[in-house]
């Protein structure tokens, strides 16, 4: 049985507002076992995750980007 790789997803335009799609996407990705990284220069963190000012600031490899 092979172990599933955790996919790392950067969410550009992430938002702390629950009515925004980017917020719901962050929640859903985390719920399904993905490493979701919020990217938005306006916020220091979202849902307890460090929020990066730009994708270039993320030091780890990114598998997918969502906008």
N, C-alpha and C positions, 0 to 999 in steps of 0.2 A: 504494500500500500504506500503510495507516494504522499509526501507532505505537501500541502498547498502553499505556494509562495504568497506572502502578504504583498498586495499591490499598493504602491505609494502613489497617491493622487494629490496633485496641487489644485486647489480651488481658487482661481483668479476672481477677484471681486467678492470674496467671502464677506458675509455680513452677520452681525450679531442679532439681527432682527428676525424673529421666528416666522414672519409672514413672507420672507424672501426665499426664492428658490435656492440660492447659494447656501443659506442656513440649513434648509431641509436636506440638501444634497450632502452637506457635511455630516449631519446626523445619520442619514441613511448609509453612507459609505462606512462610517464607524460601526454602525450596528451590524453591517455585513462583513466585518472583520478587516476592512481596508485601513491603511494608514492615510488619513486625510489631513492635508496641511493647508490651512487657510492663508491666502495671500491678499493683503489689502493694506496699503500704507496708513490708513486712517485708524487702525485698531491695533493695540498691543497683543491682544489675545481674543479668541473666540472659542466658546465651549471648553475653556481650560487649555486650549492648544495655543502655542506661540503663533502669532500671526506675523508673517513676513511682509516686508514692504514691497519686495519684488521676487520673482521666481529665481533671479540670479543670487539672491541671498540665502537660498536653501542649499545646505552643504551636502545633503544626501541625494542619491539618484532618484529621479522621478520617473515613474512608469507611464503615467497618464496625466494630462492637464484638462480640466473642465472649466468652462467660462460661464 
